Amino acid sequence: EAEQIQRERQAELDRLERVLGEMVETRRTALGLVMNLGTDAIEFEFDRADLGLEERELLSRISGVLLTSTGYSVYVYGHTDDVGTEEYNQLLSERRAESVSDYLVASGISADILATRGYGQSSPRVAGISAEARASNRRVEIGIVDVNVDVMGEVPEQ
């Protein structure tokens, strides 16, 4: 019976990866999936955490997919570029994560399964100080974690 449940959870994760992968860059992790909402999905302007119309439309589509699944926790990770102080960027990354999380809740995702975390400038996606590199680092990632794996109830590291 446990093997059957594991096969079903694996099939559901495969489905999520396929469907979400059509919308945004998605990668598999040991705990589930991570969606990168970088410049090709959500483009945060320098020093901003607000969502535009296109970003809200994308998040609505992602929410629609997530609403078809159960047994997952959703983690929203905010990031910044390297301009500014570490303290300021930490707060900005938290605001970005909360902006996305708030929109997901408004779209019907239960706040009970959502958690946010800001990483500031500590986890760049692209090395460098070019405008393109910095734009790539101003991003949010969404982690989908099977609650059967996330037994500690903690926000998993990326």
VMD Tcl script that builds the backbone (N, CA, C; Angstrom):
set m [mol new atoms 474]
animate dup $m
set s [atomselect $m all]
$s set {name element resname resid chain x y z} {
  {N N GLU 1 A 0.825 -1.204 0.000}
  {CA C GLU 1 A 0.000 0.000 0.000}
  {C C GLU 1 A 0.868 1.266 0.000}
  {N N ALA 2 A 1.953 1.248 0.780}
  {CA C ALA 2 A 2.850 2.408 0.812}
  {C C ALA 2 A 3.489 2.639 -0.553}
  {N N GLU 3 A 3.829 1.564 -1.242}
  {CA C GLU 3 A 4.409 1.700 -2.579}
  {C C GLU 3 A 3.408 2.300 -3.553}
  {N N GLN 4 A 2.148 1.905 -3.426}
  {CA C GLN 4 A 1.102 2.446 -4.294}
  {C C GLN 4 A 0.938 3.952 -4.044}
  {N N ILE 5 A 0.938 4.343 -2.813}
  {CA C ILE 5 A 0.822 5.766 -2.481}
  {C C ILE 5 A 2.023 6.530 -3.036}
  {N N GLN 6 A 3.204 5.967 -2.880}
  {CA C GLN 6 A 4.402 6.617 -3.408}
  {C C GLN 6 A 4.340 6.744 -4.927}
  {N N ARG 7 A 3.854 5.723 -5.615}
  {CA C ARG 7 A 3.713 5.794 -7.077}
  {C C ARG 7 A 2.715 6.887 -7.471}
  {N N GLU 8 A 1.615 6.979 -6.729}
  {CA C GLU 8 A 0.613 8.007 -7.013}
  {C C GLU 8 A 1.176 9.411 -6.779}
  {N N ARG 9 A 1.924 9.579 -5.711}
  {CA C ARG 9 A 2.518 10.891 -5.413}
  {C C ARG 9 A 3.553 11.243 -6.482}
  {N N GLN 10 A 4.314 10.256 -6.918}
  {CA C GLN 10 A 5.310 10.473 -7.964}
  {C C GLN 10 A 4.629 10.867 -9.273}
  {N N ALA 11 A 3.533 10.202 -9.603}
  {CA C ALA 11 A 2.791 10.527 -10.824}
  {C C ALA 11 A 2.227 11.940 -10.744}
  {N N GLU 12 A 1.749 12.332 -9.586}
  {CA C GLU 12 A 1.224 13.688 -9.422}
  {C C GLU 12 A 2.336 14.724 -9.540}
  {N N LEU 13 A 3.478 14.442 -8.982}
  {CA C LEU 13 A 4.613 15.348 -9.103}
  {C C LEU 13 A 5.069 15.446 -10.557}
  {N N ASP 14 A 5.064 14.337 -11.272}
  {CA C ASP 14 A 5.394 14.344 -12.702}
  {C C ASP 14 A 4.411 15.228 -13.468}
  {N N ARG 15 A 3.122 15.113 -13.139}
  {CA C ARG 15 A 2.098 15.926 -13.801}
  {C C ARG 15 A 2.322 17.405 -13.523}
  {N N LEU 16 A 2.576 17.739 -12.260}
  {CA C LEU 16 A 2.832 19.142 -11.905}
  {C C LEU 16 A 4.053 19.674 -12.644}
  {N N GLU 17 A 5.107 18.874 -12.699}
  {CA C GLU 17 A 6.314 19.308 -13.389}
  {C C GLU 17 A 6.036 19.566 -14.873}
  {N N ARG 18 A 5.271 18.706 -15.481}
  {CA C ARG 18 A 4.956 18.858 -16.898}
  {C C ARG 18 A 4.089 20.094 -17.152}
  {N N VAL 19 A 3.017 20.246 -16.394}
  {CA C VAL 19 A 2.081 21.353 -16.612}
  {C C VAL 19 A 2.717 22.690 -16.238}
  {N N LEU 20 A 3.337 22.757 -15.078}
  {CA C LEU 20 A 3.966 24.021 -14.654}
  {C C LEU 20 A 5.174 24.353 -15.529}
  {N N GLY 21 A 5.869 23.315 -15.997}
  {CA C GLY 21 A 7.023 23.521 -16.865}
  {C C GLY 21 A 6.660 24.168 -18.194}
  {N N GLU 22 A 5.408 24.067 -18.592}
  {CA C GLU 22 A 4.954 24.746 -19.802}
  {C C GLU 22 A 4.795 26.247 -19.581}
  {N N MET 23 A 4.679 26.657 -18.322}
  {CA C MET 23 A 4.468 28.070 -17.989}
  {C C MET 23 A 5.753 28.782 -17.587}
  {N N VAL 24 A 6.554 28.101 -16.770}
  {CA C VAL 24 A 7.769 28.700 -16.216}
  {C C VAL 24 A 8.864 27.655 -16.126}
  {N N GLU 25 A 10.086 28.124 -15.945}
  {CA C GLU 25 A 11.208 27.208 -15.746}
  {C C GLU 25 A 10.988 26.449 -14.442}
  {N N THR 26 A 11.009 25.130 -14.539}
  {CA C THR 26 A 10.736 24.276 -13.384}
  {C C THR 26 A 11.831 23.228 -13.281}
  {N N ARG 27 A 12.298 22.993 -12.056}
  {CA C ARG 27 A 13.308 21.955 -11.855}
  {C C ARG 27 A 12.898 21.064 -10.690}
  {N N ARG 28 A 13.301 19.826 -10.772}
  {CA C ARG 28 A 13.008 18.833 -9.752}
  {C C ARG 28 A 14.050 18.929 -8.654}
  {N N THR 29 A 13.621 18.745 -7.417}
  {CA C THR 29 A 14.533 18.673 -6.282}
  {C C THR 29 A 14.224 17.398 -5.501}
  {N N ALA 30 A 15.007 17.141 -4.481}
  {CA C ALA 30 A 14.778 15.948 -3.663}
  {C C ALA 30 A 13.428 16.006 -2.951}
  {N N LEU 31 A 12.928 17.221 -2.674}
  {CA C LEU 31 A 11.681 17.371 -1.938}
  {C C LEU 31 A 10.464 17.646 -2.826}
  {N N GLY 32 A 10.683 17.997 -4.077}
  {CA C GLY 32 A 9.552 18.317 -4.940}
  {C C GLY 32 A 9.984 19.078 -6.173}
  {N N LEU 33 A 9.378 20.248 -6.382}
  {CA C LEU 33 A 9.651 21.080 -7.548}
  {C C LEU 33 A 9.982 22.495 -7.118}
  {N N VAL 34 A 10.760 23.181 -7.941}
  {CA C VAL 34 A 11.000 24.608 -7.752}
  {C C VAL 34 A 10.741 25.292 -9.080}
  {N N MET 35 A 9.891 26.312 -9.033}
  {CA C MET 35 A 9.618 27.138 -10.213}
  {C C MET 35 A 10.417 28.416 -10.083}
  {N N ASN 36 A 11.173 28.746 -11.104}
  {CA C ASN 36 A 11.927 29.998 -11.122}
  {C C ASN 36 A 11.081 31.057 -11.813}
  {N N LEU 37 A 10.703 32.070 -11.071}
  {CA C LEU 37 A 9.938 33.175 -11.632}
  {C C LEU 37 A 10.883 34.351 -11.812}
  {N N GLY 38 A 11.840 34.162 -12.699}
  {CA C GLY 38 A 12.835 35.189 -12.990}
  {C C GLY 38 A 12.348 36.137 -14.063}
  {N N THR 39 A 13.278 36.753 -14.765}
  {CA C THR 39 A 12.951 37.814 -15.712}
  {C C THR 39 A 12.035 37.367 -16.841}
  {N N ASP 40 A 12.010 36.069 -17.154}
  {CA C ASP 40 A 11.107 35.622 -18.203}
  {C C ASP 40 A 9.698 35.362 -17.679}
  {N N ALA 41 A 9.486 35.461 -16.375}
  {CA C ALA 41 A 8.170 35.217 -15.783}
  {C C ALA 41 A 7.688 36.424 -14.980}
  {N N ILE 42 A 8.435 36.788 -13.979}
  {CA C ILE 42 A 8.118 37.963 -13.168}
  {C C ILE 42 A 9.347 38.845 -13.171}
  {N N GLU 43 A 9.195 40.014 -13.701}
  {CA C GLU 43 A 10.327 40.923 -13.775}
  {C C GLU 43 A 10.156 42.016 -12.732}
  {N N PHE 44 A 10.862 41.848 -11.626}
  {CA C PHE 44 A 10.827 42.878 -10.593}
  {C C PHE 44 A 11.732 44.018 -11.018}
  {N N GLU 45 A 11.205 45.190 -10.983}
  {CA C GLU 45 A 12.012 46.367 -11.254}
  {C C GLU 45 A 12.978 46.553 -10.088}
  {N N PHE 46 A 14.030 47.282 -10.336}
  {CA C PHE 46 A 14.994 47.591 -9.289}
  {C C PHE 46 A 14.265 48.226 -8.107}
  {N N ASP 47 A 14.503 47.717 -6.908}
  {CA C ASP 47 A 13.973 48.265 -5.669}
  {C C ASP 47 A 12.449 48.165 -5.570}
  {N N ARG 48 A 11.841 47.207 -6.264}
  {CA C ARG 48 A 10.388 47.078 -6.251}
  {C C ARG 48 A 9.980 45.650 -5.893}
  {N N ALA 49 A 8.769 45.532 -5.323}
  {CA C ALA 49 A 8.231 44.230 -4.975}
  {C C ALA 49 A 6.805 44.058 -5.486}
  {N N ASP 50 A 6.314 45.016 -6.277}
  {CA C ASP 50 A 4.932 44.938 -6.736}
  {C C ASP 50 A 4.804 44.109 -8.004}
  {N N LEU 51 A 3.605 43.576 -8.199}
  {CA C LEU 51 A 3.320 42.712 -9.337}
  {C C LEU 51 A 2.516 43.482 -10.382}
  {N N GLY 52 A 2.906 43.339 -11.629}
  {CA C GLY 52 A 2.161 43.940 -12.730}
  {C C GLY 52 A 1.060 43.008 -13.205}
  {N N LEU 53 A 0.305 43.461 -14.183}
  {CA C LEU 53 A -0.814 42.697 -14.720}
  {C C LEU 53 A -0.356 41.351 -15.285}
  {N N GLU 54 A 0.713 41.342 -16.068}
  {CA C GLU 54 A 1.192 40.088 -16.650}
  {C C GLU 54 A 1.633 39.110 -15.570}
  {N N GLU 55 A 2.279 39.617 -14.534}
  {CA C GLU 55 A 2.735 38.757 -13.440}
  {C C GLU 55 A 1.540 38.161 -12.696}
  {N N ARG 56 A 0.511 38.971 -12.467}
  {CA C ARG 56 A -0.689 38.467 -11.786}
  {C C ARG 56 A -1.392 37.409 -12.636}
  {N N GLU 57 A -1.418 37.607 -13.952}
  {CA C GLU 57 A -2.032 36.602 -14.832}
  {C C GLU 57 A -1.280 35.274 -14.757}
  {N N LEU 58 A 0.042 35.343 -14.773}
  {CA C LEU 58 A 0.840 34.119 -14.660}
  {C C LEU 58 A 0.585 33.434 -13.319}
  {N N LEU 59 A 0.592 34.198 -12.247}
  {CA C LEU 59 A 0.350 33.611 -10.924}
  {C C LEU 59 A -1.055 33.022 -10.828}
  {N N SER 60 A -2.023 33.600 -11.509}
  {CA C SER 60 A -3.372 33.029 -11.529}
  {C C SER 60 A -3.363 31.669 -12.216}
  {N N ARG 61 A -2.612 31.552 -13.303}
  {CA C ARG 61 A -2.514 30.269 -14.003}
  {C C ARG 61 A -1.811 29.228 -13.130}
  {N N ILE 62 A -0.742 29.650 -12.450}
  {CA C ILE 62 A -0.034 28.737 -11.538}
  {C C ILE 62 A -0.969 28.306 -10.417}
  {N N SER 63 A -1.716 29.248 -9.858}
  {CA C SER 63 A -2.671 28.922 -8.788}
  {C C SER 63 A -3.688 27.901 -9.257}
  {N N GLY 64 A -4.175 28.070 -10.491}
  {CA C GLY 64 A -5.144 27.119 -11.029}
  {C C GLY 64 A -4.608 25.706 -11.047}
  {N N VAL 65 A -3.342 25.553 -11.396}
  {CA C VAL 65 A -2.718 24.224 -11.401}
  {C C VAL 65 A -2.563 23.717 -9.970}
  {N N LEU 66 A -2.088 24.572 -9.084}
  {CA C LEU 66 A -1.865 24.148 -7.705}
  {C C LEU 66 A -3.173 23.769 -7.005}
  {N N LEU 67 A -4.258 24.420 -7.381}
  {CA C LEU 67 A -5.548 24.116 -6.766}
  {C C LEU 67 A -6.055 22.731 -7.137}
  {N N THR 68 A -5.489 22.131 -8.182}
  {CA C THR 68 A -5.915 20.794 -8.595}
  {C C THR 68 A -5.161 19.700 -7.844}
  {N N SER 69 A -4.236 20.083 -6.987}
  {CA C SER 69 A -3.410 19.120 -6.258}
  {C C SER 69 A -3.604 19.267 -4.761}
  {N N THR 70 A -3.380 18.185 -4.065}
  {CA C THR 70 A -3.415 18.215 -2.607}
  {C C THR 70 A -2.168 17.530 -2.079}
  {N N GLY 71 A -1.906 17.732 -0.810}
  {CA C GLY 71 A -0.777 17.067 -0.180}
  {C C GLY 71 A 0.547 17.771 -0.370}
  {N N TYR 72 A 0.490 19.064 -0.682}
  {CA C TYR 72 A 1.708 19.830 -0.902}
  {C C TYR 72 A 1.735 21.070 -0.027}
  {N N SER 73 A 2.928 21.474 0.328}
  {CA C SER 73 A 3.174 22.785 0.921}
  {C C SER 73 A 3.823 23.631 -0.162}
  {N N VAL 74 A 3.583 24.933 -0.101}
  {CA C VAL 74 A 4.113 25.851 -1.101}
  {C C VAL 74 A 4.989 26.865 -0.387}
  {N N TYR 75 A 6.225 26.989 -0.844}
  {CA C TYR 75 A 7.185 27.912 -0.264}
  {C C TYR 75 A 7.561 28.953 -1.311}
  {N N VAL 76 A 7.510 30.208 -0.921}
  {CA C VAL 76 A 7.830 31.296 -1.835}
  {C C VAL 76 A 9.131 31.927 -1.355}
  {N N TYR 77 A 10.151 31.883 -2.213}
  {CA C TYR 77 A 11.481 32.373 -1.888}
  {C C TYR 77 A 11.755 33.660 -2.664}
  {N N GLY 78 A 12.057 34.748 -1.959}
  {CA C GLY 78 A 12.370 36.010 -2.614}
  {C C GLY 78 A 13.868 36.248 -2.679}
  {N N HIS 79 A 14.308 36.918 -3.762}
  {CA C HIS 79 A 15.732 37.203 -3.990}
  {C C HIS 79 A 15.898 38.619 -4.522}
  {N N THR 80 A 17.097 39.143 -4.384}
  {CA C THR 80 A 17.424 40.464 -4.915}
  {C C THR 80 A 18.752 40.403 -5.662}
  {N N ASP 81 A 19.080 41.524 -6.286}
  {CA C ASP 81 A 20.418 41.651 -6.851}
  {C C ASP 81 A 21.368 42.126 -5.755}
  {N N ASP 82 A 22.589 42.507 -6.125}
  {CA C ASP 82 A 23.598 42.855 -5.134}
  {C C ASP 82 A 23.743 44.356 -4.896}
  {N N VAL 83 A 22.824 45.155 -5.419}
  {CA C VAL 83 A 22.899 46.601 -5.220}
  {C C VAL 83 A 22.201 46.944 -3.908}
  {N N GLY 84 A 22.859 47.676 -3.047}
  {CA C GLY 84 A 22.289 48.036 -1.757}
  {C C GLY 84 A 22.895 47.219 -0.641}
  {N N THR 85 A 22.490 47.548 0.570}
  {CA C THR 85 A 23.034 46.841 1.728}
  {C C THR 85 A 22.388 45.465 1.864}
  {N N GLU 86 A 23.091 44.567 2.531}
  {CA C GLU 86 A 22.539 43.236 2.768}
  {C C GLU 86 A 21.236 43.326 3.548}
  {N N GLU 87 A 21.195 44.197 4.539}
  {CA C GLU 87 A 19.991 44.338 5.368}
  {C C GLU 87 A 18.801 44.809 4.527}
  {N N TYR 88 A 19.027 45.829 3.706}
  {CA C TYR 88 A 17.942 46.334 2.872}
  {C C TYR 88 A 17.474 45.262 1.892}
  {N N ASN 89 A 18.414 44.573 1.256}
  {CA C ASN 89 A 18.058 43.545 0.287}
  {C C ASN 89 A 17.335 42.371 0.943}
  {N N GLN 90 A 17.684 42.072 2.173}
  {CA C GLN 90 A 16.966 41.022 2.892}
  {C C GLN 90 A 15.492 41.394 3.025}
  {N N LEU 91 A 15.236 42.615 3.455}
  {CA C LEU 91 A 13.850 43.070 3.613}
  {C C LEU 91 A 13.122 43.119 2.275}
  {N N LEU 92 A 13.802 43.571 1.224}
  {CA C LEU 92 A 13.198 43.632 -0.100}
  {C C LEU 92 A 12.848 42.231 -0.599}
  {N N SER 93 A 13.735 41.279 -0.378}
  {CA C SER 93 A 13.454 39.900 -0.816}
  {C C SER 93 A 12.252 39.334 -0.068}
  {N N GLU 94 A 12.117 39.675 1.198}
  {CA C GLU 94 A 10.953 39.233 1.973}
  {C C GLU 94 A 9.674 39.865 1.426}
  {N N ARG 95 A 9.733 41.141 1.054}
  {CA C ARG 95 A 8.567 41.819 0.473}
  {C C ARG 95 A 8.177 41.171 -0.860}
  {N N ARG 96 A 9.150 40.801 -1.665}
  {CA C ARG 96 A 8.865 40.138 -2.939}
  {C C ARG 96 A 8.184 38.792 -2.711}
  {N N ALA 97 A 8.706 38.026 -1.787}
  {CA C ALA 97 A 8.098 36.728 -1.482}
  {C C ALA 97 A 6.676 36.912 -0.954}
  {N N GLU 98 A 6.477 37.876 -0.094}
  {CA C GLU 98 A 5.148 38.123 0.466}
  {C C GLU 98 A 4.175 38.629 -0.596}
  {N N SER 99 A 4.656 39.423 -1.534}
  {CA C SER 99 A 3.806 39.917 -2.622}
  {C C SER 99 A 3.257 38.752 -3.437}
  {N N VAL 100 A 4.124 37.818 -3.784}
  {CA C VAL 100 A 3.697 36.642 -4.547}
  {C C VAL 100 A 2.784 35.766 -3.694}
  {N N SER 101 A 3.150 35.542 -2.455}
  {CA C SER 101 A 2.346 34.721 -1.561}
  {C C SER 101 A 0.951 35.322 -1.367}
  {N N ASP 102 A 0.886 36.621 -1.151}
  {CA C ASP 102 A -0.410 37.288 -0.983}
  {C C ASP 102 A -1.285 37.101 -2.213}
  {N N TYR 103 A -0.671 37.175 -3.390}
  {CA C TYR 103 A -1.456 36.996 -4.609}
  {C C TYR 103 A -1.943 35.554 -4.730}
  {N N LEU 104 A -1.109 34.595 -4.384}
  {CA C LEU 104 A -1.534 33.196 -4.432}
  {C C LEU 104 A -2.716 32.957 -3.498}
  {N N VAL 105 A -2.681 33.552 -2.317}
  {CA C VAL 105 A -3.793 33.422 -1.372}
  {C C VAL 105 A -5.047 34.062 -1.952}
  {N N ALA 106 A -4.896 35.240 -2.551}
  {CA C ALA 106 A -6.044 35.907 -3.176}
  {C C ALA 106 A -6.601 35.082 -4.329}
  {N N SER 107 A -5.774 34.225 -4.917}
  {CA C SER 107 A -6.194 33.372 -6.031}
  {C C SER 107 A -6.789 32.048 -5.567}
  {N N GLY 108 A -6.859 31.842 -4.274}
  {CA C GLY 108 A -7.515 30.645 -3.762}
  {C C GLY 108 A -6.632 29.629 -3.077}
  {N N ILE 109 A -5.320 29.830 -3.084}
  {CA C ILE 109 A -4.427 28.898 -2.388}
  {C C ILE 109 A -4.551 29.160 -0.884}
  {N N SER 110 A -4.683 28.116 -0.114}
  {CA C SER 110 A -4.838 28.262 1.329}
  {C C SER 110 A -3.563 28.822 1.964}
  {N N ALA 111 A -3.737 29.847 2.788}
  {CA C ALA 111 A -2.591 30.421 3.507}
  {C C ALA 111 A -1.954 29.378 4.433}
  {N N ASP 112 A -2.707 28.364 4.794}
  {CA C ASP 112 A -2.197 27.323 5.693}
  {C C ASP 112 A -1.082 26.490 5.075}
  {N N ILE 113 A -1.026 26.439 3.743}
  {CA C ILE 113 A 0.009 25.624 3.100}
  {C C ILE 113 A 1.148 26.482 2.549}
  {N N LEU 114 A 1.088 27.786 2.762}
  {CA C LEU 114 A 2.090 28.709 2.226}
  {C C LEU 114 A 3.055 29.184 3.298}
  {N N ALA 115 A 4.300 29.341 2.908}
  {CA C ALA 115 A 5.322 29.950 3.767}
  {C C ALA 115 A 6.226 30.781 2.858}
  {N N THR 116 A 6.804 31.836 3.405}
  {CA C THR 116 A 7.703 32.680 2.626}
  {C C THR 116 A 9.056 32.767 3.303}
  {N N ARG 117 A 10.047 33.079 2.483}
  {CA C ARG 117 A 11.395 33.273 3.003}
  {C C ARG 117 A 12.156 34.183 2.051}
  {N N GLY 118 A 12.859 35.145 2.605}
  {CA C GLY 118 A 13.696 36.019 1.806}
  {C C GLY 118 A 15.151 35.626 1.929}
  {N N TYR 119 A 15.854 35.672 0.798}
  {CA C TYR 119 A 17.271 35.348 0.778}
  {C C TYR 119 A 18.137 36.556 0.456}
  {N N GLY 120 A 17.518 37.716 0.250}
  {CA C GLY 120 A 18.297 38.903 -0.073}
  {C C GLY 120 A 19.165 38.650 -1.287}
  {N N GLN 121 A 20.407 39.081 -1.172}
  {CA C GLN 121 A 21.358 38.919 -2.275}
  {C C GLN 121 A 22.249 37.704 -2.091}
  {N N SER 122 A 21.938 36.859 -1.103}
  {CA C SER 122 A 22.837 35.767 -0.720}
  {C C SER 122 A 22.841 34.582 -1.671}
  {N N SER 123 A 21.878 34.501 -2.567}
  {CA C SER 123 A 21.788 33.327 -3.437}
  {C C SER 123 A 21.568 33.753 -4.890}
  {N N PRO 124 A 22.590 34.374 -5.486}
  {CA C PRO 124 A 22.406 34.840 -6.867}
  {C C PRO 124 A 22.239 33.673 -7.829}
  {N N ARG 125 A 21.418 33.881 -8.824}
  {CA C ARG 125 A 21.216 32.878 -9.872}
  {C C ARG 125 A 22.298 33.010 -10.929}
  {N N VAL 126 A 22.716 34.260 -11.174}
  {CA C VAL 126 A 23.708 34.554 -12.195}
  {C C VAL 126 A 24.810 35.401 -11.555}
  {N N ALA 127 A 26.045 34.997 -11.735}
  {CA C ALA 127 A 27.164 35.784 -11.207}
  {C C ALA 127 A 27.402 36.988 -12.112}
  {N N GLY 128 A 27.863 38.066 -11.517}
  {CA C GLY 128 A 28.209 39.229 -12.320}
  {C C GLY 128 A 27.465 40.475 -11.883}
  {N N ILE 129 A 27.924 41.584 -12.444}
  {CA C ILE 129 A 27.328 42.865 -12.083}
  {C C ILE 129 A 26.701 43.567 -13.287}
  {N N SER 130 A 26.539 42.843 -14.376}
  {CA C SER 130 A 25.907 43.435 -15.551}
  {C C SER 130 A 24.418 43.661 -15.253}
  {N N ALA 131 A 23.802 44.513 -16.044}
  {CA C ALA 131 A 22.369 44.776 -15.881}
  {C C ALA 131 A 21.566 43.488 -16.045}
  {N N GLU 132 A 21.973 42.636 -16.982}
  {CA C GLU 132 A 21.267 41.378 -17.222}
  {C C GLU 132 A 21.402 40.433 -16.030}
  {N N ALA 133 A 22.618 40.324 -15.498}
  {CA C ALA 133 A 22.838 39.451 -14.340}
  {C C ALA 133 A 22.016 39.931 -13.153}
  {N N ARG 134 A 22.051 41.215 -12.910}
  {CA C ARG 134 A 21.296 41.754 -11.770}
  {C C ARG 134 A 19.796 41.550 -11.964}
  {N N ALA 135 A 19.291 41.748 -13.179}
  {CA C ALA 135 A 17.870 41.529 -13.442}
  {C C ALA 135 A 17.498 40.065 -13.196}
  {N N SER 136 A 18.361 39.131 -13.570}
  {CA C SER 136 A 18.105 37.702 -13.354}
  {C C SER 136 A 18.048 37.354 -11.877}
  {N N ASN 137 A 18.780 38.088 -11.066}
  {CA C ASN 137 A 18.821 37.801 -9.641}
  {C C ASN 137 A 17.650 38.405 -8.871}
  {N N ARG 138 A 16.938 39.344 -9.471}
  {CA C ARG 138 A 15.725 39.906 -8.858}
  {C C ARG 138 A 14.569 38.993 -9.227}
  {N N ARG 139 A 14.319 38.008 -8.371}
  {CA C ARG 139 A 13.376 36.962 -8.731}
  {C C ARG 139 A 12.683 36.390 -7.503}
  {N N VAL 140 A 11.693 35.567 -7.798}
  {CA C VAL 140 A 11.026 34.765 -6.781}
  {C C VAL 140 A 11.018 33.329 -7.291}
  {N N GLU 141 A 11.188 32.403 -6.390}
  {CA C GLU 141 A 11.059 30.987 -6.713}
  {C C GLU 141 A 9.945 30.419 -5.849}
  {N N ILE 142 A 9.209 29.492 -6.421}
  {CA C ILE 142 A 8.138 28.827 -5.683}
  {C C ILE 142 A 8.496 27.361 -5.572}
  {N N GLY 143 A 8.568 26.886 -4.345}
  {CA C GLY 143 A 8.844 25.470 -4.093}
  {C C GLY 143 A 7.555 24.730 -3.774}
  {N N ILE 144 A 7.383 23.590 -4.410}
  {CA C ILE 144 A 6.243 22.706 -4.167}
  {C C ILE 144 A 6.814 21.485 -3.466}
  {N N VAL 145 A 6.434 21.290 -2.217}
  {CA C VAL 145 A 7.013 20.217 -1.420}
  {C C VAL 145 A 5.911 19.263 -0.974}
  {N N ASP 146 A 6.118 17.999 -1.256}
  {CA C ASP 146 A 5.187 16.962 -0.822}
  {C C ASP 146 A 5.201 16.936 0.703}
  {N N VAL 147 A 4.033 17.067 1.321}
  {CA C VAL 147 A 3.992 17.094 2.786}
  {C C VAL 147 A 4.451 15.785 3.396}
  {N N ASN 148 A 4.438 14.729 2.621}
  {CA C ASN 148 A 4.939 13.449 3.123}
  {C C ASN 148 A 6.455 13.456 3.249}
  {N N VAL 149 A 7.121 14.368 2.530}
  {CA C VAL 149 A 8.571 14.487 2.596}
  {C C VAL 149 A 8.969 15.521 3.630}
  {N N ASP 150 A 8.208 16.608 3.731}
  {CA C ASP 150 A 8.524 17.727 4.600}
  {C C ASP 150 A 8.005 17.443 6.016}
  {N N VAL 151 A 8.573 16.446 6.656}
  {CA C VAL 151 A 8.055 15.988 7.942}
  {C C VAL 151 A 8.390 16.899 9.102}
  {N N MET 152 A 9.371 17.780 8.942}
  {CA C MET 152 A 9.772 18.646 10.049}
  {C C MET 152 A 8.941 19.926 10.116}
  {N N GLY 153 A 8.175 20.232 9.086}
  {CA C GLY 153 A 7.375 21.432 9.102}
  {C C GLY 153 A 8.176 22.702 8.975}
  {N N GLU 154 A 9.426 22.594 8.534}
  {CA C GLU 154 A 10.284 23.755 8.388}
  {C C GLU 154 A 10.338 24.168 6.933}
  {N N VAL 155 A 10.699 25.427 6.701}
  {CA C VAL 155 A 10.887 25.885 5.341}
  {C C VAL 155 A 12.145 25.221 4.809}
  {N N PRO 156 A 12.010 24.370 3.794}
  {CA C PRO 156 A 13.200 23.708 3.268}
  {C C PRO 156 A 14.104 24.670 2.527}
  {N N GLU 157 A 15.387 24.407 2.596}
  {CA C GLU 157 A 16.340 25.202 1.829}
  {C C GLU 157 A 16.142 24.904 0.364}
  {N N GLN 158 A 16.569 25.832 -0.463}
  {CA C GLN 158 A 16.415 25.654 -1.911}
  {C C GLN 158 A 17.319 24.553 -2.405}
}
mol reanalyze $m
mol bondsrecalc $m
mol representation Tube
mol addrep $m
